[in-house]
Amino acid sequence: MDISEHGYERFPIPGQNNVGRWGFFPLYPMLVTTLRFAFPFPTILIATITSIACSYAACLVAWPLLEKNMRAYILYCAFLLSGPFSFHFTTFLTEPLFVLLTSCVFLALKRSNYLAAGVSCALLSATRLVGVLAVFAAVIQMFEQHRQQGGSAVSFPRWVLGRPDMLVAIFISPAGLFAYMLFLYLTVGDGFAFLHVQRAFGRVAGDPLLFLWDGLAAVPTKGRLPTAPQWSALAAIIGLTLSVVLAARRRYGAALFCASSIILPLITNLASMIRYVIGLAPLMMLIAELLSVSKLTYLVTLALFLSACYFMTVAWIGGYLALV
């Protein structure tokens, strides 16, 4: 909200925000700001409508990515729009735009439209830091196309140099990240402020395996439900396991993107890990595919997602009434 309405601060402000907001990337706040100039409504209302619109658009882009598998498509859409984590895709968080742009990247790669993939990746890198990792999925897709045409690994660099569309796609993919770094350098004096500020949020580089072990070892002192660290550790493990499944299905680009998007934040700690995992479109589409194989699991999962919509709506209304 503050980034959209006031922009980034040039330095920490004691008593207001003493850690800096530079860790939050600018594309989504900029989009909401632009729409606020066109429509005279409160920021949170515009952001909510924009998030829902992005989620619907992500559903549309998912149709060809799921090979027009109707069951998997319905489950995926139900997950985004009414599942137990759907609140992440309907409020002022980066998940809706991140999922939409990720889907656009992989749809463009599926159609060998590398320029569109590069532009989508550039926008993705301005949405969240791990978005820049999608460029590796593009390179893998290029290599696979080269091999399908009978080329060798040795001749791959020369082949890419002869394809201007591929070169442009590779070089513009990190443009969003570089633009944000330039902005931070000119305004804050530190192009890597988005990394250095992570210490203020308790994120310090360490052993990811140790973070996973500590999370799993955080057993509940009351009751039998897993603790928050255990949920986060399980989310990371499930996400990495699904990445292996993607690789086993020869979706190497998606597997590398998802695995690296989990490992990179895991190097610091488990914070927000559930958000990071459910925001990886290839993983959620894979889950939808796996659950749609059996008619029973398809119907049960769909019923759970749709019932979650009711309970989440009640929770939102209750929270709003408590605030007013």
N, C-alpha and C positions, 0 to 999 in steps of 0.2 A: 504494500500500500504506500509506504513512504517513498520507495524508489520511484513508483509511478507518479506520485504527486509532487515530490520535491527533488528527485534525482539523487545521486550519490553525494555523500558528504566528502569534503576534502581532507578531513581528519576526524578521529574519534571525538565525540562530544560528551564529556562527563555529565551524568545526570539525565542524558537523553539516550544516547546510544554509544557506549564506550568501547565497542568492539569493531565498528565499521560494518557496512553492508556489502563490501566489495566481493564477498564470496558468492553473492547471488548474481547470476549473469543477466544481461540487460534486455534481451530480445523481447521476452514476454511483457515486462513492465512497459517497454517502449510501445508495444502493440496496443496495450490497454490505454496508454496515454494518448496515442493517436486517435483511438476511437472516442475517447472522452472529449476531445476537441470537436468531433463531429456530432456527438450526441450529448446533450446536457443532462447527464444522469450521474448519480454517485459512482465513485470508482469501483466499489465492491460489486455493485449491480452490473456494471459493464464487464467487469472481470468474470463474474459468474456466467453471464450470457456468452462471453467469448470462450470460456472453458468448455461449456456445453456444446457450442458450435464446433470447436476443435475436436471434441470427442466424437461427435456425429461424423465429422469429416474423416476422422481416423477409421471409423467403421466402414465408410464408403471405400476408402483406399484398401482396406483389408480384404475386400471381396476377391479381387484377382490374386492377391498374395496367398489366399487360402485355397487356390485352385477351384473356386466356386463350389467348395464343399459346404452344402447348406447347413448341416448339423454343426460343424465346427464354426461356421460363420455366425450362426445364431448364438452359440455359447460365448464366442468372443465378444459380440456386441452386448450380450446380457452382462458379461463381466465388466465391461467398461461403463455401461450406462446404469446398471442396477445391482451390480455385485457387491460383496461385502467391503470392497475397497473403492467403490464408485465415488465416494466423497473426494478422493484425490483428483478425480477427473471433472469435478463440477465446481471447484472453488479456485481461489487465486493462488494456484501452485503451478509449477512448470510442467507437471506430468502431461496434461492434455496436449500442449504444443510439442513436447518432446516425443510423445507417442506418434502424433501426426507426422512430424518431420522424419522420424525414424522410418515409418511406414513408407513415406514418399521416397526416401533414399533407396530402400530395398525394392520398391516397385520399379523405380527407374533402372536399377541394376538388373532386375529381372527382364526388362525390355531392352537392355543394353544401351540405354540413353544416358551416357556418362556425363554429359553436360548438366542434365537435370539432376543427376545424382550429386554432382559437385556443388551445385547451387543449394540443394537441400542439405547437404552436409555442412556447408558454410553457415547456413541459418541454424543448423543443429548445434554447431560449435559455439554459437552466440547465445544458445538457450541454456546449455549446461556444459561443464568442462568435458565430461566424457563423450559429448557429441562429436568431438574432433576425431575420436577413435574410429568412426564409421569410414574414414578414408582407407583404412586397412581392408575393410570389406570390399571396397571398390577395387583396390589393387588385386585382391584375390579373385574377384570376378573377371577382371581383365586377364589375369594369368590363365584361368580356366578356359576362357574364350580362345586364347592363344593356343592352348594345348589341344582344344577341340579342332582347331584348324590345322593341326599337324605340326605346330611349332615346338621347339625345344625350350628348355629352361634357359639355356645359354643365349638363345636368340631373343628372349623376351624383352630385355631392355631396349634393344635396337628396334623391335616391333612397336613398342610403346612410343618411342621417339618419332616414329613415322605416323603416329595418330595424334593430330593436334587436339581433338576432342578429349582424348584421355589425358594428355598433358595438362590441358586447362582444368579438367575436373580434379586432378590431383593437387594442383597448385592453389586452386580457389577453395578447396575443402576446409582448410583451417582459417579462412579469411575472417570469419566471425570472431574467433578467439584472438587473432592478431589485432583486429580492430579494437576489441575491448582492452587488450594489453596496452595499445597505443594511447587509448583514452585514459587509462589509469596512470600511465607514465606522465602524461601531460597535466593531469589534474592532481594526482596524489604524489607523483614523483617515484612511484614504484610500479613497474609494469606487471609484477607478480604479486600484487597486493591481495589478489583473490586466493593465492596460496598461503601467503604469510599470515593472513588474518585467521586462518584455520586454527591456530593455537588458541585464539580467544574463545573458540567453541570447544576446546578440549581435544582437538584433533592433532595428534603428534604421531609421526611415522613410527611404526613398530612392526613386529612379526605378525602377519595376518593369521597364521596358524594359532598363535598364542591368543589373539583376540577371539578366535572361534572357540578355543578351549575354555577361555574364561567365560564366554557367553553361555556355553552349554553347562558349565559347572555352577552357574548362578541359580541353584535350585531354590524353589519357593519355600519360604519359612512357614507359610500358612496355605492350606488347601493343596490341590493337586494340579491346578492349571499352571502351565509354564510361565516363567517370569518374562518380562520384556526382553532382557538380554538373550534368553533362550529362544524366543520367537525370532529375534533378529539373526541369531546364529543359524537357526533352522532355515530361515529364508535364504541366507547366503549359500548354505550347503545345497538346498534344493535348486537354486538358480544355477550354481556351478554344475550340478548333475544334469540339469536340462541342457546346459551348454554342450556337455559331452554327447548327449543324445542328438543334438543338432549336428554335431560333427560326424556322428555315426550315420546320419542321414545325408551326408555329403553337403551340408549347408555350412561350409567352412567359414565363409565370411560372417554370417550371422552368429555362428558359434564363437568366433574370436571376438567380435564386437561385444556380445553379451558377457562373456567370461571376463574380458578386460574391464568392462564397465562395472563389474562386481568387485574384482580384485583391487582396482585402483582406490576406491573409497575404503575397502577393507584394510588397506595398508595403514590407515589411521585409526579407525575403530569401527564398531558395529552401528553407530548412530545412523538413523534413517535408512537402515538397510532394507527394510520391508518396502519402503517407498521406491528405492532404487531398483529392486527386483521386479515389482509389479509394473514399473514404468518401462520395462524392456519388452517392446512389442513382439519380437520374434519368440521370446519365451512364452508369453501368454497365448500366442497363436498356436505354439506347439502343444501347450496344455489343452487348448480347445480341440486340437486334432486328436490327441490321445484319448480324451474323455468322450469324443463323439463316435469312436469305433463301435462301442456297444450301445444299443438303444436304451438299455437300462441306465447305464451311467450317464448317458446324454440327458434323459428325462429327469433323473434325480438331481444332477448338477444344475440343470436349467431351473428346476423348482426351487433349489436353494438360492440361486442368484436372484430370482424374481421375488422370493420372500424376503431376502435381505433388503430389497428396495423399500419394502414397507417399514421394517424396523429402523433403517437408516433415516427415513423420512420422519418418523416419530422422534428419533433422537435429535435431528436437526431442529424440529419445531420446539422440542423441550428445551434445547440449548438456547434458542432465540428468545423464548419466553422468559428464561432465567435471566438473560441479559437485560431485557426491557422491564 
